[in-house]
Amino acid sequence: MKTGFKAFLTHFFVAVFFVIVALAYFSPVLQGKVISQHDIKQFVGMAKEQNDFRKQNDGQEPYWTNSSFGGMPTYQLGAYYPHDYVKKLDILTRFLPRPADYLFLYFIGFYILLCCMKVDWRLAIVGALAYGFSTYLIIIFGAGHNAKAHALGYLPMLLGGIILVFRKKYLWGFVLTSVAMALEIRANHYQMTYYFMLLVLILGVVYLVDAIRKKYIKHFLASVGILLVAVFLGIAANATGLMATKEYADWSTRGPSKLTMKPDGSLKEESTGLDKAYITRWSYGVTESLNLFVPRLFGGASSEDLGEDSKTFDFLIDQGLPKTRALDFSSQIPTYWGDQPVTSGPAYIGAIIFFLFILGLILVRKKAKWWLLGGVLMSLFLSWGKNFGFLTDLMIDYFPLYNKFRAVSSIQVILELCAPILAILALAALFNPSIEKIKKMNALKIAFFSVVGLCVLLFVFKGTFSFEGPTDRILKENYGVELYALIKLDREAIYNNDLFRSFMFVLLTAIALWFFLKEKLKQNVVTVVLGALIVFDLVGVNLRYVNNDNFVSKRAMNQPFKETMVDREIKKDKGIYRVFDQSQGFEGARTSYFHKAISGYHAAKPAGIQDLFEYQIVKGNMEVLNMLNVKYVVQQDEEGRSYPAMNPEANGNAWFVSELKKANDADEEIKLLEGLKSQREAIINIKDFPNINRFAFRTDSTANISLKTYQPNHLTYTSANTNAGVAVFSEMYYAKGWNAYIDGMLQDHFRVNYVLRALRIPEGEHTIEFKFEPEVVKIGSQITLASSILLGLIILGGIGFTFWKYRKEEEKPQA
């Protein structure tokens, strides 16, 4: 990357250009609108209690919420940590309204990467636009995968830092790597970071082989050492969040299961992570991957708006359906027929980028080609998931942490990062005057005819495709055979249209490059033409899935759920209790927005409540709802209207029990819940709590315990009992953070009934407190502070050294 005032001005105006493009694409943000995102609505519902707590307590952080899944830490719900200076830096980089901020991050990050690879700034702009407008990277905005977009924005920058170090730009490579790593971790989407590290391993192998072959192993080892320190520093600057996430992950569905049997009683496959079927549910089809080149080869999104230009619309009109109703149906035709359950759109990288990538494989002679090709193939093969079971099973069973992540199809983000890089390197090689023109022309011909040949094959052999998806049986049943046949014809029509579309973009690109090689067009003109074609191609596809129609007022997102009569009726009860909406089931955060719920929406649910739901609640075990203090169950009457059914058997906030029933392991513990009399009995796992040595207690009608004050992170009870006993609390047991106090003295508490807290309380009257005091936040924040200070000093040192070096060069006498 060139330095100096002139270079600074160039980069500054490039950044301004990216700001303009990002705001132009998401122009509704200039009117104060925000994009409507399903996952963000759910997040708002999940985080409602903690956000309200902050407002009411001068920004104090609770680190726990009782509004979702019966109770869970807020570590993955946007918790604020002390000394989180990386967050402040991140906010500075994302100064635009969302989602324009993420789009700008895509652009500037990729631009920095290409500059680090010594690519001319003009081509770097084209590459940045190609990466930023890659269809999958835009589609995730509509779904609300903001953390994923956030992480994908910083990955190119991180890759640029790594490459700088290998280019012997040790100081700024170290600075860029450590800062980008810190920001990448702060983005809080470890799946994307993990996939990127797989690419870095491939890059490292290629550089190692090159170092051995060219005998610069000392430089290679020095570079690796510098990068390890930089990565460690970037990680350490996020110590609090990482340590808290690791602690929570072990308690969640991402951690090892305590159970060895399934809900039906059959043996459970032993695993330290997620279930294989769950991991591979979203697996790309092998042939479906060609939608990287032809966007709607397999139908595009699960439903597409074909308007009046469809055979389905014509059929409905012929059947006498009013035009408005026919348009309603044709606006959401189920066009997708690939292997995934549902999809928001294709992972289209652009026909031009695909063509240039093929050109790069032929023309580029740098070692970068090999790690980029390796990254593409690795990403492609692993995205096939269950459709390439040998490799996927190998990774799940033996590769560290691979089984912690679901939706393997999303690993194609590595392909979407690598392909535009090699495409731009191909253009750089084509523009390089030191490469013989005949080699360039031959490479162009081979690439063009290869891609044209692919187009011909896809057109000629389309008859081998059935245009039927794995779930089309439901379509036949719902729509009838005749209408279903027309839907298949529409699928074939958009297949043909998009195939021709991709061919035309490749043809126009090849013509522009041919004119350049024939010296009919200047390099700058070709660069502008290709940049315009790439943007026109990608944006044309992207607008099918994310456009101005996706934007709503800020209020609609800040208050995503409307209060109903059912909610108002329940809220008349001012007590502390839980609500279970049967129509929502276990998924969804709507109930969490208004009440304390046992449901929620999260990719890493608390494992205990998930097990209770699968093993007991779905079987109708009301005692489990009673012990969770579910006072209201939202049901539907015969006409489909919701109403709140009060559960008079709910146990309340806490109660004394007369017996502890012993379970020898988790399987027995959860099974004993089936016959539990939860008001009198509790189940103790003696394997986990071997120090419990008393199991029977005297109770009488005068014994009572009640909740006096409530905050999500601090609950106060009073108890009165003529005998010593054990109280059970309808709160989730989380050992690493919750502390129990009796009359101000710290006491040990333990878990009963698989998920709940219990405490031995002496006879008499007492005040009991449960306080959430996570040690991980205290320790992590100290590490974060020290690392942030060190990182800041290194950045300042780098700036100071660069300024000193620049002044020394200015002071040199002119020859």
N, C-alpha and C positions, 0 to 999 in steps of 0.2 A: 504494500500500500504506500503510495507516494505521500511524502509529508511536505510541509512548507505552506506559506500563506496562499499561494495560488491553488494548491491542492485542497487546502481547507475551504476556500471559496467554492471550488467545484463540488466537494462533498456536501457543503451546506446547501447549495441550490438544488442538488439532487434530493436531499432530504425534504426540502420545501416542495419539490415536485411530487414526492411520494405522499406528502400530507394532502396536497391538492387532489391527487388520484383517489386516495382513501376516502376523503370527504365527498368526492364526486360520486363514487360508487355507492356509498351509504349516505346519500344526500338527505334523507329524512332526519338524520341526527342534527342537521342545521336548523330544523324546525322544533327541536326539543323532543323528538320522538325517540323511542328505543325499540330494539328488535324483540319481538315476542318469541320467547324460548321456553320450551316445555321444561327442560331440566332446571332452568333458573327459577321458574315458578315453583317447582318442587323445593328447590334450595331455600327460597324465601319462606316457604311454609315450614321447613325444618328449622330454620334459624330464627324464627319469629321470637321465641322466648328469650334467647340470648341477646338479640338486638334490643328488645324491650328492657331487659335488665341493664344493659349498658346505658340506655337513655335515662333510666331512673336512678342510676348509681354513679353518675359522673364518669362514665367510660370504664368503670371497673369490669373486669372480665370474669364470667362465671366458670368457664371451662367445663360446664356440665349443663345438659338440658334434660328436662323430664317430659318434654312435649312430643318426643318421637321414640318409638321402639321401647316404651316404658322407662327410658332413661339411658343416656349415653354421653361420653365426652364430646366436646365440641371441637376437638382437634382437627377434624375433617369438615367442619362447618364454618370455616372462616374465622377461627379463633385468632385473637391478637396476642402477641407475645412480647415480653419486655426486650428492649434493645434490638428490635427487628429493623435494623437500618437498611437491610437489603430490600425490605418492603418499600421503604421510602424511596430508594433508588428506582425500584420497579415502577412506582407511581410516576416518577419523573419521566421515565421513558414512554409511559402510556398516557400522554397528556391529552389525547384526542377523545371525543365521546365514543363510547362503546357502540358497535364493534369496529368502528374505524380505527381505534387504537391498535387492535390486534392485526388488522390488515396492514397498517403502517409498520408494525413490528415485523410482519412477514417480509415486507419490502426491504426495510433498512437492514435487517439481519442477513438476508441473502446477498444484498449489495456489499456489505462488509466482508462476507465470506469470499465472494468473487474477487474483490479488491485484494484480499489476503492471498489469493491464488494468482495474483499479478495479471488479472484480466482487465482490459481497458474499461474505463468507467462507462462508456457508452453501451458496451455489451453487458456490463454488470447491471445496468438499468433494465435491459431487455430480460435478463435472467431473473431479476428480482420481480418483475411483472409476471413472468411465467410461473414462478414459484407461488407468489402471493395469490394469483387468480386460479391456481390449480383447483379443480372443482371440489374435491373432497375437503380442502382447507376452507372453502366457502360454505359448503353444505353444513359443516359442524356448527356454524353460527346459528342456523335455523333450528338445530336440535338442542342448542344450549350447552354444547361441550366447550365452555369457555376455558376451563383449565387446560384442556387438550390444545386449543388454539394458542393459549398463552405459552405453553411449553414448546410448541412447534415454531413459535416466533423466535425463541432464543437458541434453538438448536443450530441454525446456520452460523450464528455468531460464535457459538462454542466450537464448532468445527473449524471456523476461521482461525481461532486462537491456537488450536492444535496444529494446524498447518503452518502458521507463523513460526512456532517453535521448531518444527522440522525444517523450516527454511533458514534456521539459525538466527531468527529475530527473537532471541531468547527473552529479552526484557518485556517487550510489548506482547509477545506471544504468551508469556506467563501472566501478564496483567489481564489481557483479553480472556484467556482461558479461565482464570480464577473468578473474574467478575461475571462472565457469561455462565459459568457453572453455578455460581451463587444465585443468579437470576433464574436459571433453569430449575434449580431445586425449589426456589421460592414459588415457581409457577404451580407446583403441587400436582403434577401429573406424572408420577413415577413410572408409569407404564411406557410413556413416550421416551422418557430419559433412559429407561432400561433398553428399549429397542435401539436407541441411538448408540448405546454402549456396545451393542452387538456389531454395529457398523464400525465403531472405533477399533474393535478387535480385528476385524478384517483389514482395516487400514493399517493397523500395527503389523500384521503379518506381511503385508505387501511391502511396507517400508523396511521391515527386518530383512526380507529376502533381498531387497535392493541394496541394503547396507552391507550384507555379506558379500554380494556379488561385486559391489564397487569398493569394498574395503573401507567403509566409514562407520564401522561398528561403534567406535568411541562416541561419535556424534549422536548416533542412534540411542545409545544407553543414556547419554547426558540429557537428550531430549525427553526420553521417557521419565527420567528422574524429575526433571523440571515440571513436566505435566502432572505427575503424581502429586507433587507438592501443591501445584495450582488447584488441582481437583479437590485435594483434601481441604485446602483453605476455603474453597467455595462451598464445600459441604459443611465444614465447621461453622461457617457464618450462618447456617440454617439449622444449627444443632438442636434448638428447642423443638422446632416443627418435626424434624426427622425422628428425634428420640420419642416424642409424643406419638407420632404416627406408628412407629414400630411397636410401641407399647400397646396402642389400641388395636393394631392389626392382629396381634396374637390373640386378642379377646374377640375378634370379629370373625366373620365367615372366611376371611382370608387366612386365618391361622389354622393350626392343626385341629381336627375335630376330636372331641373327647369320646365320641360314640363309635362303636364298632358295628352297630346294626342299623338298618334302614327302618323307616316307619312301618313297613310291612313285615318286619322281623327278619328279613334276609340279611346276610352278612354285607357289611359296607366295605368297599375297596379302601384299603389303607392309603392315606394321602396326607401330606403335610400342607397341602394347598387346596385349591378349588377342584371340584369334580371335573373330570375330563369332558363329559358331555356339556357341562356348563361353559368350560373354557372354549370349546370348539363349536358352540352353537352357531356363532357367526363365522362361517368358513366360506372363503371365496371359491367359486367353482373354477376349475382349471381353464376351461374355454371362456368362462365369464370374464377372466382377467383381460381379455382383449378389449374390454370397454375402456381400458387405458387409452386406446386408439380410436375406438368408435363408441361414443358415449352411451347410446341406447341400443347397443348390440343385444343386450338381454333385457330391454324394456325400460331402463333408467330407474326411476323410483318405483316404490310399491304401487303408487297410483300417479298418473300423469294427466295433465289437462290437455286434451287433444281438441277441444272445442268443436266447431262444426266440421273440421277437416278430419273426419273419421267415419269409418263404415258403421260403427256402432251408433253414432248420431243419426246417420241416414236411415238406419233400420228402425230406430225408435220413432223418428218422424213418420216413416211409412206405416208404423203400427198405430198412428193416430195420437201419439203422445204430444202434448203441447211443447212448443219450442223451448220454453224456459225449463221445463222438467227434463227434456232431452239434453239440454246444455248442462244442467246440474249433474246428470249422470256422466256425461262425456268429459266433465271437468275433473273427474277422479276415476278414470278407467284403470283397472288393475293390470298395468302393462308389464310389470316385472315378472320374469319367469326363471330367475336364477336360483341358486342353492340356498341363499340366506333367508331367514324367516321373514324379515322385512328390511327395507332399506330406504334411506332418504334420497338416494341418487348414486350415480356411478363415481368411481375413483378416476375420473378422466384427467389425464395430464396434458391433453392437447395433441391433435394430429401432427402439428408442426414440431412440437417438442419430441414426440415419438420418432418422427422422421429424422430429426437432427441427432437424436440419440443413436440411431442406427448409423448415421453418417459418422458420428464420433467413434463408434466401435471400429470403423474402417480407417479413419484418417488420423485420429489422435494417437500419438506415440508416447505420451507421458505415462509415468507409472500410475497417475491418478485414474487413468482409464480402468486399471485392473481392480482397484478397491471400489470404484464406482460400480463397475459391472458386478463385482462380488456382492456389494450391498443390494443391488437390484435383484439379483437371483436369490439371495438369502431372504429378502423381504417377500418376493413373489412366492417362493416355495412354502414358506411358513404361513403365508396368508391363506393358503389352501386348506390348512387345518385338517379336518377329518377326511378331506379329499386327497390328502397326501399323508395318510396315517402313519407310515413308517417313520418319517422325519419328525412329525408332530409328537408322536408318542415318545420318541427318543428324547426330544427336548423337555417334554413334561416330566418324564421319569428321571432324567439324569442331569439336566442343565440347571444350575442354581437359580432359584427364584422364578423360573419360567412359568411354573404352575400357580403363581400368585395372581396372574392376570387373565382376564377373560377377553372375548371378542378378538380372536387371533387375526381376523381380517384387517384390523387397524394397523398391523405392522407394515402395511403398504405405504405408510407415511415415509418410511425410509426410501422406498422406491421413488416416491414423489419428491424427495429431497435430492436423490442422486441423479435421476434422469435429467432434470434441467441443468445441472452442473455440467454433465458430459455434453449436453446439447450446446451449451454456450462455449465449451472448450472446442467443440467441432467448428463453430463459427470463427473462433479465434484462430484455429488452424487454417481454416479456409481463407482468412484475411491475411495470414502470415506470408509475407513475400519470400521468405527463405525456403518455403516448401514449393517444390516444382509444380507448375500449373497442370501438367499432365496427370500427376498423382491426385490432385484435387478433383480434376474432371472425372477421372476414373472412379474415385470414391463417390462422387456425386451420382454418377450413373448407377453404380452398384446399389447404393442406398435407395435411390428413386425406384429402380426396377424391383428391388426387394419388397418395398412397401406396396408398390402397385400390384405386384404378384400376390401379396397378402390380400389386398382388396378384391382381386379377381377370384381367389380361392374362397373368400367369405361370401362372395356373390354366387359363384357357381355351385358351391356345396351347401347353400343355405337350406336346400331341400332335405338335408340330413337332420336338420333341427326340427323338433316337433312344435316349438314355441309354446310348450306346456310346462308349467311350473310344478314343483312337488306338492303344493297345496291347492292345485286347481280343482280338485274334486269338490271342494266347498263351493267354488264358483259355478260349476255345473249344476249343483243342487240348488243354489240360490237364484241363478239367472236363467237356467234352462239351456239345453244343448244348442239351440239356434243362436241365441245371443252370445253364448260362450264361443261359438265358432267365429263370430264376427270380431270378438275381442282378440282372438288369435290372429285374424287377418290384420287388425290394427297393429298388433305387435310386429308382424312381418313388414308392414308398411313403414313403421318408424325405424326398423332395422335397415331397410333399403335406403330411406332418406338420410339417415345419419352416416351410413357407409359412403354414400355419394358425397355427402358434406365433407367428410374427412379426406376423401380422395381429392376433392377440389382444393382444399387448403394445402395439401402436400404438393399438388401440381403447381399452384401459384408460388409456393416457396421454392420449388425446384427451378421454375422459370426465372425468378428473381436472382437466385444464386448462379444460374447459367449465364444470365446477362452480365453479372459481375465478373465471372471468369472470362467472359468474352470482351470485358472492358467496355461494356455498353452502359453500365451503371457504376457510380462511385460507391465506395465502401459506406460512407455516411448515409447515403440514400437507401442502400440495401438494409442497413441497420434499422433505419426508421420504418421502412416498409415491413420488415419482418416483425419488428416490435408491434406495429399496428395490427398485422395479421394475427399474431399470437393473442393479443388482447381481444380482438374481435372474435376470434375462435372461442377462447375460454369464457369470456364474459357472456357471449351468446348462449352458451350452455348453462352457465351459473345462474342466469336470470330466470331459467325455468324453475329453479328450486329456492333461491333466496333473492327477493326483490323488494320493492317498496311496499308491497302488500303485507310483508312480514312485520311491518313496523306499527307500533301502537303508542298511545300516550304513556308517559312515565308512570302515571297513576295506575294504569292497567297492569303494569309489571310490579310496582311497589305494593299494590294491593291485588294480588292475582286471583284471589278467591272471594266470591260474594257470600256474605252471611245470609243464611236461610232461616226460615221460621224454626227449623229443627235446632239450628245452632243457638238461636235466641232463647228457645225454650230450655235447652240444656244449661245455658249460661246464667239462668235465673238461680241455679244452685251455686252458691258461693264457696262451697267446700273445695277440698283438694281430692280429685278422683281422676279416673281415666275413662276414655270413650273409645268404643270399637264400632266402626262403621262397616257393617257386613258387605255392603255393596262395593266398598273400596278394597276390602280384603286386607292383605298385609302390605300392599304396594300403594304408595301415594301419600303426599304430605298435606292434603287438604285438611284432614282432621287436626293435624299438628298445628295448623295456622290458627285455629280457634280454641283448641282444647289440648289436654294432655292425652296422648294417644299411645296405643300399643303398635300402631302401624307407622310407616315412614317411607322415605325414598332415599336410598343410598346404595352405592355400588359395593360397599363393605358394611353389611348390616351386623349388628351385635349377634354373635353366634348363638348365645343362650336363648334369646327371644325367637330367633329363627327356628331353633330346634323345638321350642315349645309350640310354635305355630304348626310346624309340619307333623309333630308327633302327637300333639294333644288337642290344640284348639280346633284344627280342621275336623277332628273327630267328635267335636261337640262337648268336650270336657269343660263344663261350667265351673268346676272347682278351680281350674287354672285361671279363668277370668275373675273369679272371686278373690283369689289370692293376689292378683294383679290390681285389685281395687277398681275393676271395670264396673262403674256404677250405671253407665248408660250404653246400651247397644242400639245403634241406629239400624232399623229394619225397614222393610217395605210391605205395605198392605197389598191386598189382591189387585188393586188398581195401579200399583207401581209407585205409590206416594210414600215418601220416607217419613218415619216418625221415630221419636226416641223412646225406646222401651227401657224403663228403669229396672235395674237388677237389685232387688231388695236383699239378696244374699251376699253382696259385695262385702268383703271383710273389713274395709276401712283402711286407714293409714298404718295402723299397727295393732297387734293383739298378742295376748299371752297364750301359749300352748301348754298342754299338759304332758305331751309325749314327743320325743324325737325318735323317729323310725330309722333304723340303720340301713344304709345302702352300701354295698361293697365297691361299686364303681359307677361311672356315669350312666351306663346302660340300665342298671338296676334303679338308679336314682330317678331317671326320667320315666321308667316304666311304672314305678310305685305311685306316680302322680295319678294314675288311672283310678285308683280307689281311695285317694286321699280325702280325709275329712279335714280340710285346711284350717278350720277354726280351732280345732283341738290338737291336730297333729302337724308335724313338720318332718321332712326327710333330710337326714344328714348323711353326707358321703364321708364315711369314716376313713376312706383311703386318702382323701384330700385334707381332712381335719382329724387326725388321729388323737389329738389332745382332748377331744370331747369325751368325758368319762361319765357323765350323768345324762340319763335319757328319760327320766320320769320326774314330773313336778306337780306339786299340789296347786290347784287353782280354785278360786271361789268366785262367787258372783260380784264381790266387791272389787276385785282386781280390775284395774283399768289403765290404759295408756292412750294418750291422745296427742295429736299434732297441734302445737300452739302457734308456731310461726313458720312460714314457708318462704324460702328462696331456693332457686334451683341448686345452689351450692352450699346451702346451710339450712338444715331442718332442726327444729327444736321441739321436743316432746316432754310431757310430764307424765310420770307414772306413780301409781299407788298400788301396793300389793303387800298383803300380810305375810307372804312367803317369797323366798327367792325363786326366781323363775327365768324362763327364756321368752323373750318377745321377738316376734317376727314382724318385719317392716315390709310394706308393699313397694319397696324400692330395689333397684338393681344393685347387686353386689359387684363391686369393682375394687379389687384389693389395692391397686396401685394409685391411691389418691384419696379415697374416702377414709376418714378417721372418725371413730366413735368416742364420745366423752360422756361420762356419768358424773354429774356435779363438778364439771371442769377437769376431771381426771381422765387421761387417755386410757381406753380399754380396748382389748382385743374383741373383734366381732368376727362372724363367720357366715358361710353361705348355707342356706337351706332351700329346699324345694327347687333345686337346680339353678335358680337365678337370684333369689331374694337374700336380703340381709337379715341376720339374727344376732341377738345380743343377750348375754347373761346379765340380769339385773337383780341386785340384792333386794331384800325385803325393805319395806318402808316407802317413803315418798322421795322421788328423785327427778332431777332435770337431765334429760338425755339430749345430746346434740350429735348430729352427723355433719361434718364439715368436709368439703372437697378441697383438699390441700395437696395437689399433685407435686411430688418431689421432682418429677421429670422437668417441670417448667422452671423450677428454681435452679437446678443443675444446668439444664440446657441453656438458660439465659446467660449464665456466667461464661460458658464456652462461646456462645454467640457474641457476647460483648468483646471478649479477648480477640476472637478471630476477626471481627469487624474492624477493630482498631488496627490490627496488623495489616489487613487488606487495604484499609484507607491509607496507611503509611506507605505501603508499596505503590499504590496508585499515585500518590503525591510525589514519591521518589521518582517514579517513571516520568511524570510530567516535568519535574525539575531537571532530570537528566536530559530529556529531549530538548528542553529550552536551552540548557547550557551548551549542548552539542550544536544546536542551531546557531547560537551566538558565536561559538568558536569558528564555525564555518564562515559566518558573516565577516569575522575579523581577519580571516586569512587574506594576505595581500594578493591582489589580482595579478595574474601573469601578464 
